[in-house]
Amino acid sequence: MKKKLIEVYISAKHNFQLFKLVFRKPSYTSKVFCIGYNKTGTTSLGKSLGLLGFRNSSFNERVWRKYYKNNEIAKILKYTAKFDSLDDLPWLKEDMIPILDRTFPKSKFIYLTRDEESWKKSMYNWRQKTFGEYPDLVKSLEEYRNHGVFVLDYFKNRPKEDFIILDIKDKNGFKKLAEFLGKETNINGFPHFNKT
């Protein structure tokens, strides 16, 4: 009985959050975008942005499958405009980054990096656990590297106020994030979420 009540409470809370989202007024002002590739710590960064007071959205099934996959960019942007910060798909995609940059002027972009061996292990475990398949790590690693090349080239002339590179395992990473965003904290390292 207690478990059922907890499930009802969680469901009601989730539905209330969705209800509030529908009526949230879009704002096409600056945002914070995490554009690190999958399995670089995007979930941990998103939760960290929430801890710093940002209204954050992470991966959203509808935005990814219905809007992005059908090239409904205007709907993605309208959804984006309802948040302060966003991480994961579709915001990290190479074709989305320039659009976000133009649509939300003076935004801040955070690129997450991770050592390749650790990244491959995490990607392998995640694909196996989530989809029950063994990923092509050679192809996946090439996509990861290509994403990094694109991001670093796109932001190569940006001032440090607009773009930062962080490693989720950096013992002072959370503090660097807070400073980049003009927030104060006495926490040094990132909290860890989404352990595969």
Rosetta constraint file for C-alpha pairs under 8 A:
AtomPair CA 1 CA 5 HARMONIC 6.34 0.50
AtomPair CA 2 CA 6 HARMONIC 6.27 0.50
AtomPair CA 3 CA 7 HARMONIC 6.27 0.50
AtomPair CA 4 CA 8 HARMONIC 6.21 0.50
AtomPair CA 5 CA 9 HARMONIC 6.11 0.50
AtomPair CA 6 CA 10 HARMONIC 6.15 0.50
AtomPair CA 7 CA 11 HARMONIC 6.07 0.50
AtomPair CA 8 CA 12 HARMONIC 6.05 0.50
AtomPair CA 9 CA 13 HARMONIC 6.06 0.50
AtomPair CA 10 CA 14 HARMONIC 6.08 0.50
AtomPair CA 11 CA 15 HARMONIC 6.13 0.50
AtomPair CA 12 CA 16 HARMONIC 6.09 0.50
AtomPair CA 13 CA 17 HARMONIC 6.27 0.50
AtomPair CA 14 CA 18 HARMONIC 6.34 0.50
AtomPair CA 15 CA 19 HARMONIC 6.09 0.50
AtomPair CA 16 CA 20 HARMONIC 6.16 0.50
AtomPair CA 17 CA 21 HARMONIC 6.19 0.50
AtomPair CA 18 CA 22 HARMONIC 6.40 0.50
AtomPair CA 19 CA 23 HARMONIC 6.85 0.50
AtomPair CA 20 CA 24 HARMONIC 6.09 0.50
AtomPair CA 21 CA 82 HARMONIC 7.33 0.50
AtomPair CA 24 CA 82 HARMONIC 6.10 0.50
AtomPair CA 25 CA 82 HARMONIC 6.23 0.50
AtomPair CA 26 CA 78 HARMONIC 6.42 0.50
AtomPair CA 26 CA 79 HARMONIC 7.54 0.50
AtomPair CA 26 CA 80 HARMONIC 7.91 0.50
AtomPair CA 26 CA 81 HARMONIC 4.60 0.50
AtomPair CA 26 CA 82 HARMONIC 4.53 0.50
AtomPair CA 26 CA 83 HARMONIC 7.90 0.50
AtomPair CA 27 CA 81 HARMONIC 4.85 0.50
AtomPair CA 27 CA 82 HARMONIC 6.16 0.50
AtomPair CA 28 CA 81 HARMONIC 5.45 0.50
AtomPair CA 28 CA 103 HARMONIC 6.93 0.50
AtomPair CA 28 CA 104 HARMONIC 5.58 0.50
AtomPair CA 29 CA 81 HARMONIC 7.73 0.50
AtomPair CA 29 CA 104 HARMONIC 5.30 0.50
AtomPair CA 29 CA 105 HARMONIC 6.47 0.50
AtomPair CA 29 CA 106 HARMONIC 7.79 0.50
AtomPair CA 29 CA 107 HARMONIC 7.80 0.50
AtomPair CA 30 CA 84 HARMONIC 7.88 0.50
AtomPair CA 30 CA 104 HARMONIC 5.02 0.50
AtomPair CA 30 CA 105 HARMONIC 5.49 0.50
AtomPair CA 30 CA 106 HARMONIC 5.22 0.50
AtomPair CA 30 CA 107 HARMONIC 4.26 0.50
AtomPair CA 30 CA 108 HARMONIC 7.42 0.50
AtomPair CA 31 CA 83 HARMONIC 7.63 0.50
AtomPair CA 31 CA 84 HARMONIC 5.21 0.50
AtomPair CA 31 CA 85 HARMONIC 5.46 0.50
AtomPair CA 31 CA 86 HARMONIC 7.86 0.50
AtomPair CA 31 CA 104 HARMONIC 6.55 0.50
AtomPair CA 31 CA 106 HARMONIC 7.74 0.50
AtomPair CA 31 CA 107 HARMONIC 4.73 0.50
AtomPair CA 31 CA 108 HARMONIC 6.34 0.50
AtomPair CA 32 CA 84 HARMONIC 6.38 0.50
AtomPair CA 32 CA 85 HARMONIC 4.41 0.50
AtomPair CA 32 CA 86 HARMONIC 6.45 0.50
AtomPair CA 32 CA 107 HARMONIC 5.75 0.50
AtomPair CA 32 CA 108 HARMONIC 4.79 0.50
AtomPair CA 32 CA 109 HARMONIC 5.91 0.50
AtomPair CA 32 CA 110 HARMONIC 7.57 0.50
AtomPair CA 33 CA 85 HARMONIC 5.71 0.50
AtomPair CA 33 CA 86 HARMONIC 5.14 0.50
AtomPair CA 33 CA 87 HARMONIC 5.97 0.50
AtomPair CA 33 CA 91 HARMONIC 7.13 0.50
AtomPair CA 33 CA 92 HARMONIC 7.93 0.50
AtomPair CA 33 CA 107 HARMONIC 7.49 0.50
AtomPair CA 33 CA 108 HARMONIC 6.25 0.50
AtomPair CA 33 CA 109 HARMONIC 4.86 0.50
AtomPair CA 33 CA 110 HARMONIC 6.11 0.50
AtomPair CA 34 CA 42 HARMONIC 6.89 0.50
AtomPair CA 34 CA 45 HARMONIC 7.50 0.50
AtomPair CA 34 CA 46 HARMONIC 7.63 0.50
AtomPair CA 34 CA 85 HARMONIC 7.83 0.50
AtomPair CA 34 CA 86 HARMONIC 6.26 0.50
AtomPair CA 34 CA 87 HARMONIC 4.62 0.50
AtomPair CA 34 CA 88 HARMONIC 6.86 0.50
AtomPair CA 34 CA 91 HARMONIC 7.53 0.50
AtomPair CA 34 CA 92 HARMONIC 6.81 0.50
AtomPair CA 34 CA 109 HARMONIC 5.96 0.50
AtomPair CA 34 CA 110 HARMONIC 4.72 0.50
AtomPair CA 34 CA 111 HARMONIC 6.12 0.50
AtomPair CA 34 CA 112 HARMONIC 7.52 0.50
AtomPair CA 35 CA 87 HARMONIC 6.65 0.50
AtomPair CA 35 CA 88 HARMONIC 6.92 0.50
AtomPair CA 35 CA 91 HARMONIC 6.53 0.50
AtomPair CA 35 CA 92 HARMONIC 4.11 0.50
AtomPair CA 35 CA 93 HARMONIC 7.56 0.50
AtomPair CA 35 CA 97 HARMONIC 7.94 0.50
AtomPair CA 35 CA 109 HARMONIC 6.72 0.50
AtomPair CA 35 CA 110 HARMONIC 5.88 0.50
AtomPair CA 35 CA 111 HARMONIC 5.12 0.50
AtomPair CA 35 CA 112 HARMONIC 7.04 0.50
AtomPair CA 36 CA 40 HARMONIC 6.21 0.50
AtomPair CA 36 CA 41 HARMONIC 7.75 0.50
AtomPair CA 36 CA 42 HARMONIC 6.49 0.50
AtomPair CA 36 CA 88 HARMONIC 7.51 0.50
AtomPair CA 36 CA 92 HARMONIC 6.36 0.50
AtomPair CA 36 CA 110 HARMONIC 6.99 0.50
AtomPair CA 36 CA 111 HARMONIC 4.56 0.50
AtomPair CA 36 CA 112 HARMONIC 4.29 0.50
AtomPair CA 36 CA 113 HARMONIC 6.72 0.50
AtomPair CA 37 CA 42 HARMONIC 7.62 0.50
AtomPair CA 37 CA 88 HARMONIC 7.52 0.50
AtomPair CA 37 CA 92 HARMONIC 6.59 0.50
AtomPair CA 37 CA 112 HARMONIC 7.13 0.50
AtomPair CA 37 CA 144 HARMONIC 6.46 0.50
AtomPair CA 37 CA 147 HARMONIC 7.04 0.50
AtomPair CA 37 CA 148 HARMONIC 7.92 0.50
AtomPair CA 38 CA 42 HARMONIC 6.77 0.50
AtomPair CA 38 CA 88 HARMONIC 6.79 0.50
AtomPair CA 39 CA 119 HARMONIC 6.38 0.50
AtomPair CA 39 CA 122 HARMONIC 6.35 0.50
AtomPair CA 39 CA 123 HARMONIC 6.13 0.50
AtomPair CA 40 CA 112 HARMONIC 5.93 0.50
AtomPair CA 40 CA 113 HARMONIC 6.09 0.50
AtomPair CA 40 CA 114 HARMONIC 5.64 0.50
AtomPair CA 40 CA 119 HARMONIC 6.71 0.50
AtomPair CA 40 CA 167 HARMONIC 7.98 0.50
AtomPair CA 40 CA 168 HARMONIC 7.35 0.50
AtomPair CA 41 CA 45 HARMONIC 6.19 0.50
AtomPair CA 41 CA 112 HARMONIC 7.12 0.50
AtomPair CA 41 CA 168 HARMONIC 5.93 0.50
AtomPair CA 42 CA 46 HARMONIC 6.02 0.50
AtomPair CA 42 CA 87 HARMONIC 6.13 0.50
AtomPair CA 42 CA 88 HARMONIC 5.99 0.50
AtomPair CA 42 CA 112 HARMONIC 7.54 0.50
AtomPair CA 43 CA 47 HARMONIC 6.20 0.50
AtomPair CA 43 CA 58 HARMONIC 7.14 0.50
AtomPair CA 43 CA 87 HARMONIC 7.41 0.50
AtomPair CA 43 CA 88 HARMONIC 7.53 0.50
AtomPair CA 43 CA 193 HARMONIC 6.43 0.50
AtomPair CA 43 CA 194 HARMONIC 6.46 0.50
AtomPair CA 44 CA 48 HARMONIC 6.06 0.50
AtomPair CA 44 CA 168 HARMONIC 7.65 0.50
AtomPair CA 44 CA 190 HARMONIC 7.25 0.50
AtomPair CA 44 CA 191 HARMONIC 6.68 0.50
AtomPair CA 44 CA 192 HARMONIC 5.69 0.50
AtomPair CA 44 CA 193 HARMONIC 4.96 0.50
AtomPair CA 44 CA 194 HARMONIC 7.03 0.50
AtomPair CA 45 CA 49 HARMONIC 6.18 0.50
AtomPair CA 45 CA 87 HARMONIC 7.72 0.50
AtomPair CA 45 CA 168 HARMONIC 7.51 0.50
AtomPair CA 45 CA 190 HARMONIC 7.67 0.50
AtomPair CA 46 CA 50 HARMONIC 6.46 0.50
AtomPair CA 46 CA 56 HARMONIC 6.48 0.50
AtomPair CA 46 CA 57 HARMONIC 7.38 0.50
AtomPair CA 46 CA 58 HARMONIC 6.44 0.50
AtomPair CA 46 CA 85 HARMONIC 7.85 0.50
AtomPair CA 46 CA 86 HARMONIC 6.98 0.50
AtomPair CA 46 CA 87 HARMONIC 5.87 0.50
AtomPair CA 47 CA 51 HARMONIC 6.33 0.50
AtomPair CA 47 CA 56 HARMONIC 7.76 0.50
AtomPair CA 47 CA 193 HARMONIC 7.69 0.50
AtomPair CA 48 CA 52 HARMONIC 6.34 0.50
AtomPair CA 48 CA 174 HARMONIC 7.52 0.50
AtomPair CA 48 CA 190 HARMONIC 7.07 0.50
AtomPair CA 48 CA 191 HARMONIC 7.18 0.50
AtomPair CA 49 CA 53 HARMONIC 6.57 0.50
AtomPair CA 49 CA 54 HARMONIC 5.45 0.50
AtomPair CA 49 CA 55 HARMONIC 7.80 0.50
AtomPair CA 49 CA 56 HARMONIC 6.67 0.50
AtomPair CA 49 CA 85 HARMONIC 7.22 0.50
AtomPair CA 50 CA 54 HARMONIC 4.88 0.50
AtomPair CA 50 CA 55 HARMONIC 6.09 0.50
AtomPair CA 50 CA 56 HARMONIC 5.86 0.50
AtomPair CA 52 CA 178 HARMONIC 7.29 0.50
AtomPair CA 52 CA 183 HARMONIC 7.09 0.50
AtomPair CA 54 CA 83 HARMONIC 7.97 0.50
AtomPair CA 54 CA 84 HARMONIC 5.54 0.50
AtomPair CA 54 CA 85 HARMONIC 6.23 0.50
AtomPair CA 55 CA 83 HARMONIC 5.45 0.50
AtomPair CA 55 CA 84 HARMONIC 5.06 0.50
AtomPair CA 55 CA 85 HARMONIC 6.24 0.50
AtomPair CA 56 CA 83 HARMONIC 5.88 0.50
AtomPair CA 56 CA 84 HARMONIC 5.95 0.50
AtomPair CA 56 CA 85 HARMONIC 4.65 0.50
AtomPair CA 56 CA 86 HARMONIC 5.41 0.50
AtomPair CA 56 CA 87 HARMONIC 7.77 0.50
AtomPair CA 57 CA 83 HARMONIC 6.67 0.50
AtomPair CA 57 CA 85 HARMONIC 6.48 0.50
AtomPair CA 57 CA 86 HARMONIC 4.81 0.50
AtomPair CA 57 CA 87 HARMONIC 6.52 0.50
AtomPair CA 58 CA 86 HARMONIC 5.72 0.50
AtomPair CA 58 CA 87 HARMONIC 4.89 0.50
AtomPair CA 58 CA 88 HARMONIC 5.76 0.50
AtomPair CA 58 CA 89 HARMONIC 7.65 0.50
AtomPair CA 59 CA 64 HARMONIC 7.52 0.50
AtomPair CA 59 CA 87 HARMONIC 6.84 0.50
AtomPair CA 59 CA 88 HARMONIC 5.37 0.50
AtomPair CA 59 CA 89 HARMONIC 5.52 0.50
AtomPair CA 59 CA 90 HARMONIC 7.52 0.50
AtomPair CA 60 CA 64 HARMONIC 6.13 0.50
AtomPair CA 60 CA 89 HARMONIC 7.66 0.50
AtomPair CA 61 CA 65 HARMONIC 5.86 0.50
AtomPair CA 61 CA 66 HARMONIC 7.76 0.50
AtomPair CA 62 CA 66 HARMONIC 5.17 0.50
AtomPair CA 62 CA 67 HARMONIC 6.74 0.50
AtomPair CA 63 CA 67 HARMONIC 4.92 0.50
AtomPair CA 63 CA 68 HARMONIC 6.17 0.50
AtomPair CA 63 CA 75 HARMONIC 7.97 0.50
AtomPair CA 63 CA 76 HARMONIC 6.23 0.50
AtomPair CA 63 CA 79 HARMONIC 7.91 0.50
AtomPair CA 63 CA 90 HARMONIC 7.53 0.50
AtomPair CA 64 CA 68 HARMONIC 5.00 0.50
AtomPair CA 64 CA 69 HARMONIC 6.40 0.50
AtomPair CA 64 CA 89 HARMONIC 6.50 0.50
AtomPair CA 64 CA 90 HARMONIC 5.86 0.50
AtomPair CA 65 CA 69 HARMONIC 5.21 0.50
AtomPair CA 65 CA 70 HARMONIC 7.52 0.50
AtomPair CA 66 CA 70 HARMONIC 6.02 0.50
AtomPair CA 66 CA 72 HARMONIC 7.92 0.50
AtomPair CA 67 CA 71 HARMONIC 5.99 0.50
AtomPair CA 67 CA 72 HARMONIC 4.70 0.50
AtomPair CA 67 CA 73 HARMONIC 6.73 0.50
AtomPair CA 67 CA 75 HARMONIC 6.43 0.50
AtomPair CA 67 CA 76 HARMONIC 6.24 0.50
AtomPair CA 68 CA 72 HARMONIC 5.89 0.50
AtomPair CA 68 CA 73 HARMONIC 6.60 0.50
AtomPair CA 68 CA 76 HARMONIC 7.07 0.50
AtomPair CA 68 CA 90 HARMONIC 6.77 0.50
AtomPair CA 72 CA 76 HARMONIC 6.69 0.50
AtomPair CA 73 CA 77 HARMONIC 6.21 0.50
AtomPair CA 74 CA 78 HARMONIC 6.18 0.50
AtomPair CA 75 CA 79 HARMONIC 6.19 0.50
AtomPair CA 76 CA 80 HARMONIC 6.04 0.50
AtomPair CA 77 CA 81 HARMONIC 6.02 0.50
AtomPair CA 77 CA 100 HARMONIC 7.76 0.50
AtomPair CA 77 CA 103 HARMONIC 7.92 0.50
AtomPair CA 78 CA 82 HARMONIC 6.95 0.50
AtomPair CA 79 CA 83 HARMONIC 7.65 0.50
AtomPair CA 80 CA 86 HARMONIC 7.41 0.50
AtomPair CA 86 CA 91 HARMONIC 7.07 0.50
AtomPair CA 87 CA 91 HARMONIC 6.34 0.50
AtomPair CA 87 CA 92 HARMONIC 7.13 0.50
AtomPair CA 88 CA 92 HARMONIC 5.83 0.50
AtomPair CA 89 CA 93 HARMONIC 6.80 0.50
AtomPair CA 90 CA 96 HARMONIC 7.17 0.50
AtomPair CA 91 CA 96 HARMONIC 6.03 0.50
AtomPair CA 91 CA 97 HARMONIC 6.70 0.50
AtomPair CA 91 CA 100 HARMONIC 7.90 0.50
AtomPair CA 92 CA 96 HARMONIC 6.97 0.50
AtomPair CA 92 CA 97 HARMONIC 6.64 0.50
AtomPair CA 93 CA 97 HARMONIC 6.40 0.50
AtomPair CA 94 CA 98 HARMONIC 7.65 0.50
AtomPair CA 94 CA 147 HARMONIC 7.02 0.50
AtomPair CA 94 CA 150 HARMONIC 7.08 0.50
AtomPair CA 94 CA 151 HARMONIC 7.62 0.50
AtomPair CA 95 CA 99 HARMONIC 7.31 0.50
AtomPair CA 96 CA 100 HARMONIC 6.08 0.50
AtomPair CA 97 CA 101 HARMONIC 6.06 0.50
AtomPair CA 98 CA 102 HARMONIC 6.23 0.50
AtomPair CA 99 CA 103 HARMONIC 6.00 0.50
AtomPair CA 100 CA 104 HARMONIC 5.77 0.50
AtomPair CA 101 CA 105 HARMONIC 6.06 0.50
AtomPair CA 101 CA 106 HARMONIC 7.76 0.50
AtomPair CA 101 CA 107 HARMONIC 6.79 0.50
AtomPair CA 106 CA 162 HARMONIC 7.25 0.50
AtomPair CA 107 CA 162 HARMONIC 6.71 0.50
AtomPair CA 108 CA 161 HARMONIC 7.42 0.50
AtomPair CA 108 CA 162 HARMONIC 4.64 0.50
AtomPair CA 108 CA 163 HARMONIC 5.87 0.50
AtomPair CA 109 CA 162 HARMONIC 6.18 0.50
AtomPair CA 109 CA 163 HARMONIC 4.88 0.50
AtomPair CA 109 CA 164 HARMONIC 6.61 0.50
AtomPair CA 110 CA 163 HARMONIC 5.91 0.50
AtomPair CA 110 CA 164 HARMONIC 5.14 0.50
AtomPair CA 110 CA 165 HARMONIC 5.98 0.50
AtomPair CA 110 CA 166 HARMONIC 7.11 0.50
AtomPair CA 111 CA 151 HARMONIC 7.70 0.50
AtomPair CA 111 CA 163 HARMONIC 7.64 0.50
AtomPair CA 111 CA 164 HARMONIC 6.23 0.50
AtomPair CA 111 CA 165 HARMONIC 4.80 0.50
AtomPair CA 111 CA 166 HARMONIC 6.28 0.50
AtomPair CA 112 CA 165 HARMONIC 5.79 0.50
AtomPair CA 112 CA 166 HARMONIC 4.99 0.50
AtomPair CA 112 CA 167 HARMONIC 5.57 0.50
AtomPair CA 112 CA 168 HARMONIC 7.06 0.50
AtomPair CA 113 CA 165 HARMONIC 6.95 0.50
AtomPair CA 113 CA 166 HARMONIC 6.21 0.50
AtomPair CA 113 CA 167 HARMONIC 5.19 0.50
AtomPair CA 113 CA 168 HARMONIC 7.67 0.50
AtomPair CA 114 CA 118 HARMONIC 7.04 0.50
AtomPair CA 114 CA 119 HARMONIC 6.14 0.50
AtomPair CA 114 CA 167 HARMONIC 6.08 0.50
AtomPair CA 114 CA 168 HARMONIC 7.58 0.50
AtomPair CA 115 CA 119 HARMONIC 6.13 0.50
AtomPair CA 116 CA 120 HARMONIC 5.99 0.50
AtomPair CA 116 CA 141 HARMONIC 7.83 0.50
AtomPair CA 117 CA 121 HARMONIC 6.31 0.50
AtomPair CA 118 CA 122 HARMONIC 6.24 0.50
AtomPair CA 119 CA 123 HARMONIC 6.05 0.50
AtomPair CA 120 CA 124 HARMONIC 5.99 0.50
AtomPair CA 120 CA 137 HARMONIC 6.72 0.50
AtomPair CA 120 CA 141 HARMONIC 7.17 0.50
AtomPair CA 121 CA 125 HARMONIC 6.16 0.50
AtomPair CA 122 CA 126 HARMONIC 6.00 0.50
AtomPair CA 122 CA 196 HARMONIC 6.86 0.50
AtomPair CA 123 CA 127 HARMONIC 6.09 0.50
AtomPair CA 123 CA 135 HARMONIC 7.88 0.50
AtomPair CA 124 CA 128 HARMONIC 6.12 0.50
AtomPair CA 124 CA 134 HARMONIC 6.65 0.50
AtomPair CA 124 CA 135 HARMONIC 6.12 0.50
AtomPair CA 124 CA 137 HARMONIC 7.33 0.50
AtomPair CA 125 CA 129 HARMONIC 5.95 0.50
AtomPair CA 125 CA 196 HARMONIC 6.53 0.50
AtomPair CA 126 CA 130 HARMONIC 5.76 0.50
AtomPair CA 126 CA 196 HARMONIC 5.89 0.50
AtomPair CA 127 CA 131 HARMONIC 5.43 0.50
AtomPair CA 127 CA 132 HARMONIC 6.61 0.50
AtomPair CA 127 CA 133 HARMONIC 6.05 0.50
AtomPair CA 127 CA 134 HARMONIC 6.55 0.50
AtomPair CA 127 CA 135 HARMONIC 6.36 0.50
AtomPair CA 128 CA 132 HARMONIC 4.42 0.50
AtomPair CA 128 CA 133 HARMONIC 4.79 0.50
AtomPair CA 128 CA 134 HARMONIC 5.59 0.50
AtomPair CA 128 CA 135 HARMONIC 7.51 0.50
AtomPair CA 129 CA 133 HARMONIC 7.87 0.50
AtomPair CA 129 CA 196 HARMONIC 7.89 0.50
AtomPair CA 135 CA 140 HARMONIC 7.51 0.50
AtomPair CA 136 CA 140 HARMONIC 6.12 0.50
AtomPair CA 137 CA 141 HARMONIC 5.76 0.50
AtomPair CA 138 CA 142 HARMONIC 6.29 0.50
AtomPair CA 139 CA 143 HARMONIC 6.35 0.50
AtomPair CA 140 CA 144 HARMONIC 6.20 0.50
AtomPair CA 141 CA 145 HARMONIC 6.13 0.50
AtomPair CA 142 CA 146 HARMONIC 6.04 0.50
AtomPair CA 143 CA 147 HARMONIC 6.08 0.50
AtomPair CA 144 CA 148 HARMONIC 6.45 0.50
AtomPair CA 145 CA 149 HARMONIC 6.28 0.50
AtomPair CA 146 CA 150 HARMONIC 6.20 0.50
AtomPair CA 147 CA 151 HARMONIC 6.22 0.50
AtomPair CA 148 CA 152 HARMONIC 6.04 0.50
AtomPair CA 149 CA 153 HARMONIC 6.05 0.50
AtomPair CA 150 CA 154 HARMONIC 6.00 0.50
AtomPair CA 151 CA 155 HARMONIC 6.14 0.50
AtomPair CA 152 CA 156 HARMONIC 5.64 0.50
AtomPair CA 155 CA 163 HARMONIC 7.07 0.50
AtomPair CA 158 CA 162 HARMONIC 6.41 0.50
AtomPair CA 158 CA 163 HARMONIC 6.57 0.50
AtomPair CA 159 CA 163 HARMONIC 6.76 0.50
AtomPair CA 160 CA 164 HARMONIC 6.42 0.50
AtomPair CA 161 CA 180 HARMONIC 6.83 0.50
AtomPair CA 164 CA 180 HARMONIC 7.61 0.50
AtomPair CA 166 CA 170 HARMONIC 7.56 0.50
AtomPair CA 166 CA 173 HARMONIC 6.54 0.50
AtomPair CA 166 CA 177 HARMONIC 7.83 0.50
AtomPair CA 167 CA 173 HARMONIC 6.63 0.50
AtomPair CA 168 CA 173 HARMONIC 6.30 0.50
AtomPair CA 168 CA 190 HARMONIC 6.30 0.50
AtomPair CA 169 CA 173 HARMONIC 7.17 0.50
AtomPair CA 169 CA 189 HARMONIC 7.56 0.50
AtomPair CA 169 CA 190 HARMONIC 7.25 0.50
AtomPair CA 170 CA 189 HARMONIC 6.53 0.50
AtomPair CA 170 CA 190 HARMONIC 7.69 0.50
AtomPair CA 171 CA 188 HARMONIC 6.24 0.50
AtomPair CA 171 CA 189 HARMONIC 4.51 0.50
AtomPair CA 171 CA 190 HARMONIC 7.34 0.50
AtomPair CA 172 CA 176 HARMONIC 6.31 0.50
AtomPair CA 172 CA 188 HARMONIC 4.52 0.50
AtomPair CA 172 CA 189 HARMONIC 4.80 0.50
AtomPair CA 172 CA 190 HARMONIC 7.67 0.50
AtomPair CA 173 CA 177 HARMONIC 6.16 0.50
AtomPair CA 173 CA 188 HARMONIC 6.45 0.50
AtomPair CA 173 CA 189 HARMONIC 5.22 0.50
AtomPair CA 173 CA 190 HARMONIC 5.99 0.50
AtomPair CA 174 CA 178 HARMONIC 6.19 0.50
AtomPair CA 174 CA 187 HARMONIC 6.68 0.50
AtomPair CA 174 CA 188 HARMONIC 5.36 0.50
AtomPair CA 174 CA 189 HARMONIC 4.88 0.50
AtomPair CA 174 CA 190 HARMONIC 4.78 0.50
AtomPair CA 175 CA 179 HARMONIC 6.20 0.50
AtomPair CA 175 CA 185 HARMONIC 6.54 0.50
AtomPair CA 175 CA 186 HARMONIC 7.46 0.50
AtomPair CA 175 CA 187 HARMONIC 6.26 0.50
AtomPair CA 175 CA 188 HARMONIC 4.86 0.50
AtomPair CA 175 CA 189 HARMONIC 6.79 0.50
AtomPair CA 176 CA 180 HARMONIC 6.10 0.50
AtomPair CA 177 CA 181 HARMONIC 6.30 0.50
AtomPair CA 178 CA 182 HARMONIC 6.05 0.50
AtomPair CA 178 CA 183 HARMONIC 4.75 0.50
AtomPair CA 178 CA 184 HARMONIC 6.09 0.50
AtomPair CA 178 CA 185 HARMONIC 6.67 0.50
AtomPair CA 179 CA 183 HARMONIC 5.71 0.50
AtomPair CA 179 CA 184 HARMONIC 6.84 0.50
